Amino acid sequence: MSMQYYFSMMLLISLFCLGLRAITDEGMIGYPLRKYFQDNLPYFGKPIILCITCMSSFWGTIIYWSNMSLQGPLGFHMFPDYIGITISCAFINGLLWQYFESINTCKVK
């Protein structure tokens, strides 16, 4: 896998997770979905919608393997790239979400 593809996958996964987290924040259109997971399925909701760092494992898996399956046969040699991308995305997601929260002016008080 080329470095360009590696970083573009990281960007795609991180932007998807950050966007999903932003639209499910309190006061936003997706908040009822977030509230449902908080109240009823907090353990399962963490990687799906509740924890920005955890979201890269769930959504990264879906996005990475879906994308790779469209490009040809899947192989075990892809697994190290997958691990590297999802762990890198976890860090990027946490870092960028902290920054976003510090500048977000739409926050419900």
N, C-alpha and C positions, 0 to 999 in steps of 0.2 A: 504494500500500500504506500502510495506516495505521501510525502509530508503535507502537500496541499490538500489531498483528500482527507487525511487524518484531521487536520485543523478545520476543514470545512464541516466535517461530521461533528466535531466538538462545538462549533459555532451553531449549527443547526439544532443540536440537542439542547444546548444551553438556552438559546433564544426561545425554543418551544417551551421549555420548563419555566423560564422566567415569565413568559407571556401568560402561560396558564396560571401561574401563581399570582400574577398581578390582577388578572380578571376575576380571581376568586377571593380577593382580599375583601375585608369588611367594607361595605358600602358599594361594592361593584356588582355587576350583573350576575356573576357566577358565585356570589357568596352563599346562596342557599345550598348549592352543591357542597361547598366547603363545610358549612354548618351541619349538614346531614352526616358527613363523614366524622366530624368532631364529636357529634352526639351519639352516633350509632356504631361506627366502625373505626375508632381511632387507631387501632393497631394496623389494620389493612389500609387505612386512608393515608398513612404517613408517606409511603412511596408513590402513591397515586396523586395526591393533591395537597397534603398537609405540610410536608417538610421539603423545603426547596433543595436541601442537600440530598435528601433521600430520593427525590424525584428523578434524579439522573439515572439511578439504577433501573427503575421501572420503564420510564419513557425512553431512556437510552437503549435498553434492550429491544424494545419494539421498533424504534427508528433505525437502529444500526442493522439488526438482522433483516428487517423488511427491505432496507436499501440494498444490503448485500445479496439478498436472494434475487433481486431484480437484475443484478449484474452477472449472474452466472451461478455455477454450483457452489454450495457452501462447503467449507473445509475447516478442519480443526486448526489449521495454521492461522485462521482469522481470530481465534480466541484471544491471543495476547493484545492485539489491536483493540478489540472490544473492551477488554479490562482496562487498558490504558485510557481509552476515550471516556468511559463512564466514570472512572475515578477522577480524571482531569475535570470533567464536567461538574462533578460534585463540588470540587474546590471553586471553580469559576462561578457556579450558581450561588454558593454561599457568599462569596466575595461581592459579586454584583448585586445580590439581594440586599446585603447590608448597606451598600452604597445607595441603592434605589430608595430604601426606607429613610435614609438620612436626607434625601432631597425631595421626597414625595410630599407635595402640597395638597393632594387630594384626600389625605387621611381623615377619616371620621374621628372626631374628638369626643 
